[in-house]
Amino acid sequence: MVNHRVGLIVPSSNVTVETEMPALLRRHRTARFSFHASRTRMHTVEIEELRTMNGQLERCVDELADAEVDALLYACLVAVMAIGPGEHALVEQRARDMLVERDDKAAVRSSAGALIEGLAGLNARRIALVTPYVRPLAEKVVNYLVEEGFEVADWRCLEVSDNAEVGRLPGDRVMTAARSLDLSGVDALVLSACVQMPSLDLIEGAEAEFGIPVLSAATAGAYSLLKALGEAPNLDGAGRLLQLAN
C-alpha cells in the first residue's frame, strides 16, 4: 500500500475541503493519504481579501515543503479565477518555482486548474454551474471558464459573501439552484464551483436525477491530485469523473 502526503493551502475560514478531500481519497483502493494544511487569512469572499490571501502563497508553500508533502493543492478556486484568465497556470508555476529553490519535487495543483482538468477529462465543453459567490465574483468565474474554451450554458450564484456561511449552506439549497438551471444540451454540471460549499453527498444523486456527469471543485481536485501522484482516479460514490479509470 502506497502512502502519500497531501498538502492543502486553504483560506483560514474554510472547513469543507478538509472534510471532503479526506472523505474522497480514503476510498482509494491501492493508496493511503495523509493531509497537511497551511492557512491563509480570509473571512469575506471579496476581491481585496482574495488578493491579500494570494499574497501569502510563499509562506504557505514553505510550510508545506517543511512537511515534505508529495503534492499540494491551492484549494481556493475563486481566489485564482477572480484575478483573470490563465491565472491558475501562473499560480501553479509560482509555487513550483518556490519548491525548486528548495530542491523539492512535490506536484502542484490548484482547484481552479483542477476544475478545468476535470471538465476536459469528461470531454465536456458545454457546461452549467452553481456557485455560492456574489454576482460580480460569479461572473468572473464564468468568464474565466469561457476564456478556457467552455460554453457556460447557464449558471446560478447564491450571493453569499461570508465564507463561514458558505461552509454551512444546506444541500437542499444547492439542489434547488441546480434544478432551476436549463441543462439542455449540457455535457456536465459543476454542482459546486467552490471547495468551501458542501456538495460531496449530492453528486451521485444529482447524476441520477439529471442524467449527465456532475462534478465539484472537490471531486475535480481529487481527480487532479490522483493523476499528479500517478494513482488511478477511481473512487466510489463520487460521480463519473472519478470512475474514468474503470
C-alpha positions, 0 to 999 in steps of 0.5 A: 500500500502506497502512502502519500502526503497531501498538502492543502493551502486553504483560506483560514475560514474554510472547513469543507475541503478538509472534510471532503478531500479526506472523505474522497481519497480514503476510498482509494483502493491501492493508496493511503493519504495523509493531509497537511494544511497551511492557512491563509487569512480570509473571512469575506469572499471579496476581491481585496481579501482574495488578493491579500490571501494570494499574497501569502502563497510563499509562506504557505508553500514553505510550510508545506515543503517543511512537511515534505508533502508529495503534492499540494493543492491551492484549494481556493478556486475563486481566489485564482479565477477572480484575478483573470484568465490563465491565472491558475497556470501562473499560480501553479508555476509560482509555487513550483518555482518556490519548491525548486529553490528548495530542491523539492519535487512535490506536484502542484495543483490548484482547484481552479486548474483542477476544475478545468482538468476535470471538465476536459477529462469528461470531454465536456465543453458545454457546461452549467454551474452553481456557485455560492459567490456574489454576482460580480465574483460569479461572473468572473468565474464564468468568464474565466471558464469561457476564456478556457474554451467552455460554453457556460450554458447557464449558471446560478450564484447564491450571493453569499459573501461570508465564507463561514456561511458558505461552509454551512449552506444546506444541500437542499439549497444547492439542489434547488439552484441546480434544478432551476438551471436549463441543462439542455444540451449540457455535457456536465454540471459543476454542482459546486464551483467552490471547495468551501460549499458542501456538495460531496453527498449530492453528486451521485444523486444529482447524476441520477436525477439529471442524467449527465456527469456532475462534478465539484471543485472537490471531486475535480481536485481529487481527480487532479491530485490522483493523476499528479501522484500517478494513482488511478482516479477511481473512487466510489460514490463520487460521480463519473469523473472519478470512475474514468479509470474503470 
